[in-house]
Amino acid sequence: MDYSFLKLYNSIDDALNDNEFKDAGIHYYTSIQLFTDEPYLQMTNYEGGISISSDFTAFLVDNCGNTLSEITNNVFIEEFVDTEGNTQCKIEFVNIPSNFYGRAIIIKIVQATSDVIYYTRPIKITNQGSKKTYRFDYTNNSNLEGLSYVDAGCYQSIRLQMKYTGKNNTSEVGEYYQISTSNNISTRFLKKVGGNYLVENIDSFTFDRLQEVLLHDIIYLDGKRITNKPILEQGDRIGQSNIFNATFSAFTNDTDTYEYTYQIFDGFTLSNYYPFGSYTTGTVFLTVSFDADIDMTLNTGSLKIYNSLGTLQDTFTESDMVVSGNTLTIPTSLSYSDDQYYVNITEGLVSGLGVNNEAIVDNSTWTFRLKAADYSATDYSATDYNTGVSTPIDDNLVMFYKFNETSGTVATDSKGSNNGTIVNAVINQTGLIDKCYEFNNGATNQYVSIPSSSDLNFGTGAFSIEVWVNPSANFGRILNKYNSSTGDLEYRLFIQSGVLQFYAYTDASNRLAIADNVTIGTSAWQQIVITCDGSGDASGLKMKVDNVTASFPSSETGNYTGMPATNQEVILGQQSDDLSGANRYSGLMDILRVWKGYELTDAEITTKYNSGNGTES
């Protein structure tokens, strides 16, 4: 027997005449009522099985079969094989949009490949009289009378017209007789108070299925767990009709609650953001847009564009937007300076199938960057210009030093515009790959100074730093955007007594830190990678040395809330407040990369490590 409340029949006549009272005048005063803003799932246990592929259409029809509306986009079907080896279906109905009030409606499903048509019994689709209905969500720990929950792995759900009629008090009091006082003494009180419910005008079809629901191990009535096994009692038949009243008593645990989550429908997903990725300086964006995987409705809300420092650049509201099908477009004319930008949108700006979009409130989901094009014939690769293909590891790379200079005092940024000044550091040395720089080998004040820029201010966002070093001493400042004299503190990477350490600062009292004292050594090339996920938690800061996770866990001092955007320059090989001091880095340095708004994955770090050989691509 198929215990689905939305059982599928092969003809509309069968759907209308499934009635055990053969002498009855049929009344389609159905107790099954679906709200237009709720999802429901029913599963089949059709004898011999039933198969409905993804190529189907769904309609709402009246009792004569006349089409009232199409609801294909609101119906989601997933097949499974039951314990008998038969194909069955889970069918999820998501926010059916038409409100038909008290009118009896039939759901019609047409299988396109075979032209087979299925009909449900008449139901109601309306939010009217909502206080006279209750929702059931139910599943079982094992298969139940042909319902293959083990194979389907789902909750079923339905809403029925019924009403609460009062309390059912079956509390117990224990007592004993005390001989010395000749009194009955109460010893305990077991409180058990439930509710009585009346289902008016129920037919035998719905009665059988509701009793089946009440046999389940797990039942939620309006989101509260039923703790007993209710028995559905039938009342007198109403005249010569096919309907009667029914009652049951339920006890609920108000602290054990359930809220339905989509089980087949994937939700409302945004994609194809524009602008997104990398663009050359001077690009003018004539539109801002995004797509969804289903058709959208425009509601109210805003879309905002920020630069890398979190400064608001532009705000658009729903009055600026146009939605057509599954695309939202904002006609505009935007021109920005070289920088990294991110876009945020409010929750519920758009909706699909009555489901609101989730807000975008971070600085990494929707990003784009403007930068100068690089067409250098001596430094050319297929990714040096905008190909229209976007990858996060390329798009979020903001600085790349190869240290391959053979003359001059300019340290070249091969990725962008963050060139530095070489101050006494020895260039044109044999590197891990091609050339490298040497710092402080018997001399002082050898470093590289890189002017501060928004690329190198990480704020509260994610970032990654990769650098290869070959130290000649077990101490020294490798890379720093830090000056304790001025109070401009952002981050620094250094070796202290053989311990490699990295700090990220909100200020001197509030910071994140991570360290390693196992892998780092002297007289050998080693890859150091620092990553941060932008969460602000200590656990989001990570370090790897030669592709091995740091030996010490990350930690937080005070309350780290992100790094300030200071004007402090980045210094390689020294520290700004101690350029001539003893804490200078001594050794070789090669391959420095910095990513803003992106946390390298373990796989990407391994690729850059390349078994210790490194890469310059």
C-alpha positions in Angstrom: 0.0 0.0 0.0 1.3 3.5 -0.9 1.0 5.5 2.3 1.9 8.8 0.7 -0.6 11.6 1.4 0.2 12.7 -2.2 -0.2 9.2 -3.6 0.1 9.1 -7.4 -2.7 7.6 -9.5 -2.5 6.7 -13.2 -5.8 8.5 -14.0 -7.8 11.4 -12.6 -10.8 9.1 -12.2 -8.9 6.8 -9.9 -7.6 9.8 -7.9 -11.2 11.0 -7.4 -12.8 7.7 -6.6 -10.5 6.0 -4.1 -13.2 5.7 -1.5 -14.2 2.8 0.8 -17.8 4.0 1.3 -19.3 2.7 -1.9 -22.7 4.3 -1.2 -21.2 7.7 -0.3 -21.8 11.0 -1.9 -18.2 12.1 -2.4 -17.1 15.3 -0.7 -13.7 16.8 -1.5 -13.5 18.6 1.7 -9.9 17.4 2.0 -7.9 17.6 5.3 -4.6 17.8 3.4 -3.6 21.5 3.2 -0.3 22.7 1.8 0.9 26.3 2.6 2.3 28.3 -0.3 5.4 29.3 1.7 6.4 25.9 3.0 8.3 22.9 1.6 7.0 19.3 1.9 8.4 15.9 1.1 6.5 12.7 0.5 8.0 9.3 -0.6 6.3 6.5 -2.5 6.0 2.9 -1.6 4.2 2.0 -4.8 3.6 -1.7 -5.3 6.1 -2.8 -8.0 7.8 0.6 -7.9 7.4 3.9 -9.8 10.0 5.8 -11.8 9.9 9.5 -12.6 13.1 10.9 -14.3 14.2 14.5 -14.1 12.5 15.2 -17.5 9.0 15.9 -16.2 6.5 18.7 -16.0 4.1 19.4 -13.1 0.8 21.2 -13.1 -2.1 22.2 -10.8 -5.4 21.0 -12.2 -9.0 21.1 -11.1 -11.3 18.0 -10.6 -12.1 18.1 -14.3 -8.4 18.0 -15.3 -8.3 21.6 -16.5 -4.8 23.2 -16.0 -4.7 26.0 -13.5 -0.9 26.7 -13.4 2.5 25.0 -14.0 4.6 24.3 -11.0 7.5 22.3 -12.6 10.1 24.6 -11.0 8.6 23.9 -7.6 8.8 20.1 -7.7 12.0 18.1 -7.1 12.2 14.3 -7.5 14.9 11.9 -6.5 14.7 8.2 -7.1 15.9 5.4 -4.8 15.7 1.6 -4.6 13.7 0.1 -1.8 14.4 -3.1 0.1 12.4 -5.1 -2.4 14.5 -3.8 -5.3 11.8 -1.5 -6.6 12.4 2.0 -7.8 10.6 4.6 -5.6 10.6 8.3 -5.5 11.1 11.1 -3.0 9.1 14.1 -4.1 9.8 17.6 -2.6 7.3 20.4 -3.2 8.9 23.8 -2.5 6.7 26.9 -1.9 3.9 26.2 -4.5 3.0 29.7 -5.4 -0.8 29.6 -6.2 -3.3 30.3 -3.4 -6.6 28.5 -4.2 -8.2 29.0 -0.8 -10.9 26.4 -0.2 -10.9 25.0 -3.7 -9.9 21.3 -4.2 -6.7 21.1 -6.3 -5.0 18.1 -7.9 -1.2 17.9 -8.7 -0.5 16.4 -12.1 2.9 15.1 -13.1 3.7 14.3 -16.7 6.7 12.1 -17.5 8.1 13.5 -20.8 9.9 10.5 -22.0 7.0 8.1 -21.7 4.0 10.4 -21.6 2.8 8.7 -18.5 0.6 11.0 -16.4 0.1 10.8 -12.6 -2.5 12.6 -10.4 -2.7 13.1 -6.7 -6.0 13.1 -4.8 -7.6 16.5 -4.3 -5.8 18.7 -1.7 -5.9 22.3 -0.7 -3.1 24.8 -1.4 -3.7 27.9 0.7 -2.5 29.7 3.8 -6.0 30.6 4.7 -7.1 29.2 8.1 -3.6 28.5 9.1 -4.4 28.4 12.8 -6.7 25.4 12.1 -3.8 23.3 10.7 -0.8 21.4 12.1 2.3 20.3 10.4 3.8 16.8 10.7 7.4 16.0 10.0 8.3 12.3 10.5 10.8 9.5 9.8 11.6 6.1 11.2 14.8 4.4 12.5 14.0 1.4 10.4 11.8 0.5 7.5 8.1 0.7 8.4 5.4 -1.2 6.6 7.0 -0.9 3.2 8.3 2.6 3.8 12.0 2.2 3.0 13.5 4.9 5.3 16.9 3.1 5.5 17.2 3.4 1.7 15.5 6.8 1.3 17.2 8.6 4.3 14.6 11.3 4.6 12.0 13.0 6.6 8.4 13.1 5.2 6.2 16.1 5.9 2.6 17.1 5.5 0.1 19.7 6.9 -3.4 18.7 7.9 -6.5 20.6 8.9 -7.2 19.8 12.6 -7.6 21.6 15.9 -6.6 21.4 19.5 -9.5 20.6 21.8 -8.0 20.6 25.2 -5.6 19.0 27.6 -5.2 15.3 28.3 -4.0 14.9 31.9 -2.7 11.4 32.7 -0.4 12.4 35.5 0.1 9.9 38.3 0.4 10.1 42.1 2.0 7.4 44.1 1.0 6.8 47.7 1.2 4.4 50.6 -0.8 3.8 53.8 0.9 4.8 57.1 -0.3 2.5 59.9 1.0 4.8 62.7 -1.2 7.7 61.5 -3.9 5.8 59.6 -3.3 8.1 56.6 -2.5 7.7 53.0 0.8 9.4 52.2 1.7 10.7 48.7 5.2 9.7 47.6 5.6 11.0 44.1 3.9 12.9 41.3 4.5 12.0 37.7 3.3 14.8 35.5 2.0 13.8 32.1 -0.1 16.4 30.3 -0.7 16.2 26.6 -3.2 17.6 24.1 -6.3 16.3 22.5 -6.7 16.9 18.8 -9.8 16.7 16.5 -9.5 16.1 12.8 -12.9 17.1 11.3 -14.2 15.8 8.0 -11.4 13.3 7.4 -11.8 10.6 4.7 -10.6 7.1 5.0 -7.7 7.7 2.7 -6.3 10.4 5.0 -7.3 8.5 8.1 -5.1 5.5 7.1 -2.1 7.7 6.4 -2.4 9.7 9.5 -2.6 6.6 11.6 0.5 5.4 9.8 2.3 8.6 10.7 1.5 8.1 14.3 3.2 4.7 14.3 6.6 6.3 13.4 9.5 6.4 15.9 10.2 10.1 15.2 7.3 12.5 14.8 7.3 16.3 15.2 3.9 18.1 15.5 4.4 21.7 14.6 8.1 21.3 15.3 7.7 19.6 18.7 8.6 15.9 19.3 5.7 13.6 20.1 6.7 11.3 22.9 3.9 8.7 22.9 2.4 6.4 20.3 -1.0 8.1 19.6 -4.0 6.0 18.5 -6.3 7.6 16.0 -9.9 7.0 17.0 -12.6 7.2 14.4 -15.9 9.0 15.1 -19.2 8.6 13.5 -19.6 8.9 9.7 -21.2 12.2 8.7 -24.5 11.2 7.0 -24.0 9.3 3.8 -20.8 11.1 2.9 -17.3 9.7 2.7 -16.1 11.7 5.7 -16.1 11.4 9.5 -14.3 12.9 12.5 -11.2 11.4 14.2 -9.4 12.2 17.4 -6.0 11.4 19.0 -4.0 12.5 22.1 -0.4 13.5 21.8 2.3 14.3 24.4 5.1 16.5 23.2 8.6 17.4 24.4 8.8 21.2 23.8 12.6 21.1 24.1 13.1 18.6 21.3 12.4 20.6 18.2 12.7 20.2 14.4 12.9 22.7 11.6 12.6 21.4 8.0 15.7 21.7 5.8 15.6 21.1 2.0 16.4 17.5 1.2 16.4 17.5 -2.7 16.2 21.2 -3.6 19.7 22.5 -3.6 18.6 26.0 -2.5 19.0 29.3 -4.1 22.6 29.8 -5.4 24.1 32.9 -6.9 26.9 32.7 -9.5 28.6 34.4 -12.5 29.4 37.6 -10.6 30.5 40.6 -12.8 32.9 42.2 -12.4 35.0 39.3 -11.1 38.7 38.5 -11.4 41.4 40.7 -12.9 41.1 43.6 -15.3 43.6 46.0 -16.8 43.9 49.6 -15.6 41.3 51.9 -17.1 38.6 49.3 -17.6 35.1 50.8 -17.3 32.4 48.5 -16.1 29.1 49.3 -17.8 27.1 46.8 -15.7 27.3 45.0 -12.4 25.4 41.7 -12.5 25.0 38.2 -11.2 23.0 35.1 -12.1 21.1 32.5 -10.1 20.4 28.8 -10.8 16.6 29.6 -10.9 14.5 32.5 -11.9 14.7 35.4 -9.4 12.3 38.0 -8.0 13.7 41.4 -7.0 12.9 42.4 -3.4 14.5 45.2 -1.4 18.1 45.6 -0.3 21.4 46.9 -1.5 24.7 46.0 -3.3 27.8 47.7 -2.1 31.4 47.9 -3.5 34.4 48.4 -1.2 38.1 48.8 -1.9 40.8 46.7 -0.2 40.8 48.9 2.9 37.1 48.5 3.4 36.2 52.0 2.2 32.8 52.1 0.5 33.0 53.0 -3.1 29.4 52.7 -4.4 26.0 51.7 -3.2 23.1 50.5 -5.3 19.6 49.7 -4.2 16.7 47.8 -5.8 15.6 50.9 -7.6 18.9 50.7 -9.6 18.4 47.0 -10.5 16.7 45.0 -13.2 15.9 41.3 -12.9 15.1 39.3 -16.0 14.7 35.6 -15.5 17.7 34.4 -13.5 19.9 37.5 -14.1 20.1 40.7 -12.1 21.7 43.6 -13.8 22.7 47.1 -12.7 23.3 49.5 -15.6 26.1 51.8 -14.6 29.5 53.2 -15.6 32.2 52.4 -13.0 35.8 53.3 -13.3 38.2 52.6 -10.4 41.9 53.0 -9.6 44.3 50.1 -9.3 43.3 48.1 -6.3 41.5 45.0 -5.1 37.7 45.4 -4.6 35.0 43.3 -3.1 31.2 43.3 -3.3 28.6 42.7 -0.6 24.8 42.2 -1.0 22.1 42.1 1.7 20.1 39.0 2.5 16.7 38.9 0.7 17.7 41.3 -2.1 16.4 38.6 -4.5 14.5 35.4 -4.0 13.7 32.3 -6.0 10.8 29.9 -5.3 10.1 32.1 -2.3 13.6 31.5 -0.9 15.8 34.5 -0.1 19.4 34.8 -1.2 22.0 34.6 1.6 23.9 37.8 2.3 27.4 38.2 1.0 29.2 40.0 3.9 32.9 39.0 3.4 35.7 40.3 1.3 36.5 37.1 -0.6 33.4 35.7 -2.2 32.9 38.4 -4.9 36.1 40.2 -5.7 37.8 41.9 -8.6 41.0 43.7 -9.2 42.3 46.4 -11.5 46.1 46.3 -12.3 48.5 47.5 -15.0 48.9 45.0 -17.9 52.3 43.4 -18.2 53.4 42.7 -21.8 57.2 42.5 -21.1 58.8 40.4 -23.8 61.5 39.3 -21.3 58.9 38.3 -18.7 56.0 36.9 -20.6 53.6 34.1 -19.8 50.1 33.2 -20.8 48.7 34.7 -17.6 50.4 38.1 -17.9 47.3 39.6 -19.6 43.6 39.2 -19.0 42.4 36.1 -20.8 39.0 36.1 -19.3 39.9 33.0 -17.3 39.9 33.6 -13.5 41.6 31.6 -10.8 41.9 32.7 -7.2 45.6 31.9 -6.9 46.3 34.2 -9.9 43.7 36.9 -9.3 44.7 37.4 -5.6 48.5 37.4 -6.1 49.4 41.1 -5.4 53.2 40.9 -5.2 55.8 38.5 -6.8 59.6 39.0 -6.4 61.8 36.7 -8.3 65.0 38.4 -7.2 66.5 38.0 -10.7 68.0 41.5 -11.1 71.7 41.6 -12.2 72.2 45.3 -11.8 70.6 48.5 -10.4 68.7 49.3 -7.2 65.2 48.4 -8.2 63.7 45.2 -6.8 61.1 44.3 -9.4 57.6 43.1 -8.6 56.8 40.8 -11.5 53.1 40.7 -10.7 52.0 44.3 -10.0 53.3 47.7 -9.1 55.0 47.1 -5.8 58.6 47.6 -6.8 61.1 48.1 -4.0 64.4 49.8 -3.5 67.6 47.7 -2.9 69.6 49.2 -0.1 73.1 47.6 -0.1 71.8 44.0 -0.5 74.0 41.9 -2.8 72.1 41.0 -6.0 73.0 38.6 -8.8 73.7 35.7 -6.5 73.0 32.0 -7.3 69.4 31.4 -6.2 67.1 28.4 -5.7 65.9 29.3 -9.2 68.0 31.6 -11.3 69.2 34.6 -9.2 68.7 35.7 -5.6 69.7 38.4 -3.1 72.1 38.0 -0.2 71.7 40.0 3.0 74.2 41.1 5.6 77.0 38.7 4.9 79.7 40.6 7.0 78.1 44.0 6.5 75.1 45.9 8.0 72.2 47.9 6.7 71.5 45.5 3.7 67.8 45.3 3.0 65.0 46.0 0.5 62.4 48.7 1.2 58.9 48.3 -0.4 56.6 51.3 -0.1 53.3 50.7 1.7 50.3 50.1 -0.5 46.8 48.8 -0.2 48.0 45.5 -1.7 50.2 45.0 1.4 47.6 46.1 4.0 45.6 42.9 4.9 43.2 44.4 7.4 40.7 41.8 8.5 40.9 39.7 5.3 42.6 36.5 4.3 46.2 36.5 3.1 49.1 34.3 2.2 52.9 34.8 2.1 55.5 32.5 0.6 59.2 33.1 0.8 62.3 30.9 0.3 65.3 31.5 2.6 68.7 30.0 3.0 69.9 31.5 6.4 73.5 31.7 7.5 72.5 32.4 11.1 69.7 31.2 13.4 68.3 34.6 14.0 67.2 37.7 12.0 64.2 39.7 10.6 63.1 38.2 7.3 60.1 40.3 6.3 58.4 43.1 8.4 55.7 45.7 8.1 56.4 46.8 11.7 57.9 49.7 13.5 57.7 49.8 17.3 59.1 53.3 17.4 56.1 54.8 15.5 53.6 52.3 16.7 52.8 51.2 13.1 52.4 47.5 13.6 50.9 45.1 11.1 53.0 41.9 10.7 56.5 40.5 10.9 58.3 37.2 10.1 61.6 36.5 11.9 63.9 33.9 13.3 64.8 34.1 17.0 67.2 31.6 18.5 66.4 29.1 15.8 62.6 29.5 16.2 60.7 30.8 13.2 57.9 33.2 14.3 55.2 35.2 12.6 53.0 37.8 14.3 49.9 39.7 13.1 49.0 42.8 15.1 46.0 44.8 15.9 48.3 46.7 18.2 51.1 45.9 20.6 48.7 44.3 23.1 46.4 42.4 20.7 47.9 40.0 18.2 48.0 36.5 16.7 51.2 34.4 16.6 52.5 31.1 15.3 56.0 29.5 15.5 58.1 26.6 14.4 61.4 25.3 15.8 61.7 21.9 14.1 62.4 22.5 10.4 64.1 25.9 10.0 67.8 25.6 9.8 70.9 27.2 8.2 72.8 26.6 5.0 69.9 25.1 3.1 67.0 26.5 1.1 63.7 26.3 2.9 60.1 27.3 1.9 58.1 29.3 4.4 54.4 29.8 3.9 52.1 31.8 6.2 48.4 31.7 5.6 45.4 33.3 7.3 41.7 32.6 6.6 40.5 36.1 7.7 38.3 34.7 10.5 40.2 36.6 13.2 40.5 33.4 15.2 44.0 32.1 16.2 43.1 28.8 14.5 42.9 30.6 11.2 46.6 31.5 11.2 48.8 28.7 9.9 52.5 28.2 9.0 54.3 25.5 6.9 58.0 25.1 6.6 59.1 22.8 3.7 55.5 21.7 3.3 55.3 20.6 7.0 52.9 22.1 9.5 54.5 24.3 12.2 55.4 22.5 15.4 53.6 25.1 17.6 49.9 25.9 17.4 48.8 29.4 16.7 47.8 31.6 19.7 46.1 34.9 20.5 47.1 37.6 22.9 44.4 40.0 23.9 41.7 40.5 21.3 42.9 40.5 17.7 40.4 42.2 15.4 42.5 42.6 12.2 45.5 44.7 11.2 45.4 48.5 10.9 46.2 50.0 7.5 49.4 51.9 8.3 51.8 53.7 6.0 54.7 51.6 7.3 56.9 50.3 4.4 57.7 46.5 4.1 61.3 45.8 4.9 63.1 42.6 3.7 66.2 41.5 5.6 65.7 44.0 8.5 63.2 45.8 10.6 62.3 49.5 10.3 63.0 50.4 13.9 66.4 48.6 13.9 68.0 49.0 10.4 71.5 49.0 11.7 71.0 46.7 14.7 72.1 43.2 15.4 68.8 41.6 14.5 69.3 41.7 10.7 68.7 38.6 8.6 71.9 37.0 7.3 71.6 34.7 4.3 70.0 34.3 0.9 66.4 35.1 -0.2 64.5 34.0 -3.3 60.9 33.7 -4.6 58.6 36.0 -2.5 54.9 35.9 -3.2 52.1 37.7 -1.4 48.4 37.0 -1.8 45.7 39.3 -0.5 42.1 38.1 0.2 43.1 34.5 -0.4 44.2 31.6 1.8 46.4 29.1 -0.1 45.3 25.5 0.1 47.5 22.7 1.2 47.6 21.4 -2.4 48.7 24.8 -3.8 51.4 25.0 -1.1 52.6 21.6 -2.2 52.7 22.6 -5.8 54.7 25.7 -5.0 57.1 23.6 -2.9 57.6 21.2 -5.8 59.7 18.7 -3.8 62.0 21.4 -2.6 62.8 22.8 -6.0 60.3 25.7 -5.9 58.6 27.5 -8.9 58.8 30.9 -10.5 55.5 30.5 -12.3 
